Amino acid sequence: MNKFLKVGSTLLTLLAITFLVACGNTGSNGGTTSSDGSASSSSTAASDSDLPYIGIMQLTTHPALDLITEGIIDQLAAAGYVDGKTATIDFQNAQGDQSNMQSIAERFVSNHADIMIGIATPAAQALANASKDIPIIMGAITDPVAAKLVASMEAPGGNITGVSDKTPTRDQFVLIQQLMPQAKKIGILYSSAEDNSISSGKEAEEVAKSLGLETVTKTVTSTNDIAQVAESLANQVDAIYVPTDNTIASGMGTLIPITDSYNIPVFPAVDTMVKEGGLATIGLNQYALGTQTGAVAADILAGADPATYPVQYASGIELVINQEKADQLGIKIPDDIAQNAVYVKQGE
């Protein structure tokens, strides 16, 4: 009888050891799943770590926002915040879904993020709704005041600061006139679902009017509307202007074939949209915007107060031309413009 008790005791001990080892290995791979179902590099136990926890929410997938994220992460690494080594960077893509944005914001807050970064206005607004205490860094927000994210550009006044991606609208319309001196009627296309796009669209109308141009404005609520609206607009105008707009940026593959069929150019506000078939812009280098945003984030992590940290304007402005598109449309680039331009190839 004692022999059986001894064997039973040994088995219980072995089972207990096995259980403890299994518990100790839980979550050891350090992986998470982002809202789009892809693997993330951040730790599931990030809130228990001694490393700074940096939550990054990107509104959706398109080249401009992807480059901003890349620039942010690279600049954070340059400042000493390397994911998995000296920081936990929890990157999540909301894929344009409002419920995803809310869930991601709640995730960051529950994990006690040290800072949160919102890439595009809806993402920053979701983070702002989730916390009034955790510092929030804005990336790719055109008009933070109109979006009710900050009290002013000079003195944000709360837990939010960052970088505005406002582009030089007047310079962009002057460029249209320089490349198309015969153009009289310009279409303006943007999303009515984005606060920044509405603000930028209205500014574009005012600028165009001041330069003696007639405008026809059309809006979409989602990428599903682009084909029908673009068809209607392209039939009425000499060129189409697109402000900084995430919906149109996501739908350039739909817009460009339609404008090509009418042999009219698209003048977008950012460089990546020129690569996707736009003709030219005096606009933002999206990667540079990301590195500038990452530098602000590093300052806040080092102790700067977002309430008194002025919102910066993007500094990476450049003249970008798609020569292939110019040749296709039969548009001659004047020598004085050509010599100062950065040339991009469509699809790269």
C-alpha positions in Angstrom: 0.0 0.0 0.0 2.8 2.5 0.9 4.4 1.6 -2.5 1.3 2.7 -4.4 1.1 5.9 -2.3 4.7 6.7 -3.1 4.2 6.2 -6.8 1.0 8.4 -6.7 2.9 11.1 -4.9 5.7 11.1 -7.6 3.1 11.3 -10.4 1.4 14.3 -8.8 4.8 16.0 -8.4 5.6 15.5 -12.1 2.2 16.8 -13.1 2.6 19.9 -11.0 6.0 20.6 -12.6 4.6 20.1 -16.1 1.7 22.5 -15.3 4.1 25.2 -14.0 6.3 24.9 -17.0 3.4 25.2 -19.4 2.1 28.3 -17.6 5.5 29.8 -17.6 5.7 29.4 -21.4 2.3 31.1 -22.1 2.7 34.1 -24.5 6.5 33.5 -24.8 6.4 34.1 -28.5 5.6 37.8 -27.9 3.2 38.0 -30.9 -0.1 39.7 -31.2 -2.7 39.8 -33.9 -3.6 43.2 -35.5 -7.1 44.1 -36.4 -6.5 43.1 -40.0 -5.6 39.6 -38.9 -1.8 40.0 -39.6 0.9 39.3 -37.0 2.1 42.3 -35.0 5.6 42.6 -33.4 4.4 43.8 -30.1 4.1 41.7 -26.9 0.7 40.5 -25.6 2.0 41.3 -22.1 3.2 44.8 -23.1 1.4 46.5 -20.2 3.5 44.4 -17.8 6.8 45.2 -19.4 9.3 47.8 -18.2 9.7 48.9 -21.9 7.9 52.0 -23.1 4.7 51.0 -24.8 3.9 52.9 -28.0 0.6 52.3 -29.7 0.3 53.2 -33.4 -3.0 53.2 -35.2 -3.1 53.6 -39.0 -6.5 54.4 -40.5 -6.2 52.1 -43.5 -3.8 50.7 -46.1 -2.6 52.8 -48.9 0.9 53.9 -49.9 0.9 57.3 -48.3 -0.1 56.1 -44.9 2.2 53.1 -45.2 5.1 55.4 -45.8 4.2 57.6 -42.8 4.1 54.6 -40.5 7.5 53.4 -41.9 9.0 56.9 -41.3 7.6 57.0 -37.7 9.0 53.6 -36.8 12.4 54.4 -38.4 12.7 57.7 -36.5 11.7 56.1 -33.2 14.4 53.5 -33.7 16.9 56.3 -34.5 15.8 58.0 -31.2 16.5 54.7 -29.3 13.0 53.2 -29.3 13.5 49.8 -31.1 10.6 47.4 -31.1 11.2 44.3 -29.0 14.5 45.7 -27.6 14.1 49.1 -26.1 10.4 49.6 -26.6 7.2 47.8 -27.4 5.6 49.2 -30.6 2.1 47.9 -31.0 1.1 48.7 -34.6 -2.5 48.2 -35.6 -4.3 48.9 -38.9 -8.0 49.7 -38.6 -8.7 49.0 -42.3 -11.0 52.0 -42.4 -13.5 50.5 -39.9 -14.9 52.7 -37.1 -15.5 49.7 -34.8 -11.9 48.6 -35.3 -10.6 52.1 -34.4 -12.6 52.0 -31.2 -11.3 48.5 -30.3 -7.7 49.4 -31.0 -7.9 52.6 -29.0 -9.4 50.7 -26.1 -6.6 48.1 -26.5 -3.9 50.8 -26.2 -5.5 52.3 -23.1 -6.0 49.0 -21.3 -2.3 48.2 -22.0 -1.4 51.5 -20.3 0.3 52.9 -23.4 3.0 55.5 -22.7 2.0 57.3 -25.9 -0.5 56.7 -28.8 0.1 57.7 -32.4 -2.9 58.2 -34.7 -2.2 58.2 -38.5 -5.0 60.1 -40.3 -7.7 62.2 -38.6 -10.3 59.4 -37.8 -7.6 57.4 -36.1 -6.4 60.4 -34.0 -10.1 61.2 -33.1 -10.7 57.6 -32.0 -7.6 57.8 -29.7 -8.7 61.2 -28.4 -12.1 59.8 -27.5 -10.5 56.9 -25.6 -8.2 58.9 -23.4 -7.7 62.5 -22.1 -4.6 61.5 -20.2 -2.3 59.4 -22.4 -0.2 61.6 -24.8 -1.5 61.3 -28.4 0.7 62.2 -31.4 -1.1 63.1 -34.6 0.3 62.0 -38.0 -1.3 63.1 -41.3 -4.0 65.4 -39.8 -4.5 68.4 -42.1 -6.5 70.7 -39.8 -6.3 69.6 -36.1 -8.3 72.6 -34.9 -11.2 72.0 -37.3 -11.1 68.3 -36.3 -11.4 69.4 -32.6 -8.2 67.7 -31.6 -6.3 70.8 -30.3 -7.3 74.2 -29.1 -4.7 75.9 -31.4 -1.7 75.0 -33.4 0.6 77.0 -31.2 -0.8 75.8 -27.8 -2.7 72.5 -28.2 -3.8 72.7 -24.6 -4.5 69.0 -23.9 -2.9 65.6 -24.3 -2.5 65.9 -28.1 0.1 67.3 -30.4 1.9 66.2 -33.6 2.3 67.2 -37.2 -0.1 68.6 -39.7 0.0 67.4 -43.3 -1.5 70.6 -44.7 -0.2 71.2 -48.2 0.4 74.5 -50.1 -2.9 74.7 -51.9 -2.3 77.9 -53.7 1.0 76.7 -55.0 -0.7 73.5 -56.3 -3.2 75.5 -58.2 -0.5 77.8 -59.6 1.2 74.7 -60.8 -2.0 73.6 -62.6 -2.1 76.9 -64.4 1.6 76.6 -65.3 1.2 73.1 -66.8 -2.3 73.8 -68.3 -2.5 77.5 -69.2 -5.7 76.9 -71.2 -7.5 75.2 -68.4 -10.5 77.1 -67.2 -12.7 74.6 -65.2 -11.1 72.5 -62.5 -12.9 69.6 -60.8 -12.4 69.1 -57.0 -12.9 65.6 -55.7 -12.9 64.6 -52.0 -14.6 62.6 -49.3 -17.4 64.2 -47.4 -16.8 61.6 -44.6 -13.5 63.1 -43.5 -13.3 66.4 -41.6 -10.0 67.3 -43.0 -11.1 66.7 -46.6 -14.1 69.0 -46.2 -11.8 71.7 -44.9 -9.3 71.2 -47.6 -11.9 71.0 -50.3 -13.4 74.3 -49.3 -10.0 75.9 -49.2 -9.3 74.6 -52.7 -12.5 76.2 -54.0 -11.5 79.6 -52.6 -8.0 79.4 -53.9 -9.2 78.4 -57.4 -11.7 81.3 -57.5 -9.0 83.8 -56.4 -6.9 82.6 -59.4 -9.8 83.1 -61.8 -10.6 79.4 -62.2 -14.1 77.9 -62.3 -14.6 74.9 -60.1 -17.0 71.9 -60.1 -16.9 70.1 -56.7 -18.0 66.5 -56.2 -17.8 64.4 -53.1 -17.9 60.7 -52.2 -18.6 58.9 -49.0 -16.6 55.8 -49.7 -14.4 54.2 -52.4 -17.5 52.6 -53.7 -18.7 56.0 -55.0 -15.5 57.0 -56.8 -16.3 55.4 -60.2 -19.7 57.0 -60.7 -18.8 60.4 -59.3 -15.5 60.5 -61.2 -17.3 59.7 -64.5 -19.7 62.6 -63.9 -16.9 65.0 -62.9 -14.4 64.1 -65.7 -17.0 64.9 -68.3 -17.3 68.5 -67.1 -13.7 69.7 -66.4 -10.2 70.2 -67.8 -8.4 68.7 -64.8 -9.2 67.2 -61.4 -7.7 68.4 -58.1 -7.6 66.0 -55.1 -6.7 67.4 -51.7 -5.1 65.2 -49.0 -7.8 62.6 -48.7 -7.5 59.0 -47.5 -10.6 57.8 -49.4 -9.5 59.0 -52.8 -6.0 57.9 -52.1 -7.3 54.4 -51.5 -9.3 54.6 -54.8 -6.7 56.0 -57.2 -6.8 52.7 -59.1 -10.4 53.4 -59.8 -10.1 57.2 -60.5 -7.1 57.2 -62.9 -8.5 54.9 -65.6 -11.6 57.1 -65.8 -9.7 60.3 -66.1 -7.4 58.7 -68.6 -10.4 57.8 -70.8 -11.3 61.5 -70.8 -7.6 62.5 -71.4 -7.5 64.8 -68.4 -5.0 64.9 -65.6 -5.3 64.5 -61.8 -3.4 66.9 -59.6 -3.2 65.3 -56.1 -1.8 66.8 -53.0 0.7 64.2 -52.1 3.6 62.5 -53.8 2.4 58.9 -53.6 -0.8 59.7 -55.5 1.4 61.1 -58.3 3.1 57.7 -58.4 -0.3 56.1 -58.8 -1.2 58.0 -61.9 -1.5 61.7 -60.9 0.3 64.2 -63.1 2.1 66.5 -60.6 2.0 68.2 -57.3 3.8 70.5 -55.0 3.2 68.3 -52.0 4.4 66.2 -49.1 7.0 63.6 -49.0 5.1 61.0 -46.9 8.1 59.2 -45.5 9.5 62.6 -44.3 6.2 63.4 -42.7 6.5 60.1 -40.8 10.0 60.8 -39.6 8.9 64.3 -38.4 6.0 62.7 -36.6 8.4 60.1 -35.0 10.6 62.9 -33.8 7.7 64.6 -32.0 6.8 61.2 -30.5 10.3 60.8 -29.2 10.2 64.3 -27.6 7.0 63.5 -25.8 8.4 60.2 -24.6 11.4 62.1 -23.3 9.1 64.2 -21.1 7.8 67.1 -23.3 4.3 68.3 -22.5 1.9 67.9 -25.4 -0.3 70.7 -24.0 2.5 73.2 -24.7 4.2 71.5 -27.6 3.2 73.4 -30.8 1.7 71.3 -33.6 4.2 71.3 -36.5 3.6 71.8 -40.2 5.2 69.2 -42.4 8.5 70.3 -43.8 9.0 67.8 -46.6 7.5 69.8 -49.5 8.7 69.1 -53.0 7.7 69.4 -56.6 6.9 66.0 -58.0 6.1 65.1 -61.6 5.0 61.9 -63.4 6.7 62.3 -66.8 5.1 59.2 -68.1 1.6 60.6 -67.4 2.6 64.0 -68.9 3.7 62.3 -72.1 0.6 60.2 -72.2 -1.6 63.3 -71.9 0.5 65.4 -74.3 1.4 67.9 -71.6 4.7 69.7 -72.0 6.6 70.4 -68.8 8.2 73.9 -69.0 11.9 73.9 -68.5 11.9 76.2 -65.5 9.6 73.7 -63.7 11.3 70.6 -65.0 14.7 71.5 -63.6 13.4 71.8 -60.1 11.2 68.7 -60.0 11.5 65.2 -58.5 10.5 62.7 -61.1 8.6 59.5 -60.2 7.7 56.5 -62.2 4.1 55.3 -62.2 3.6 52.2 -60.2 6.9 52.3 -58.3 
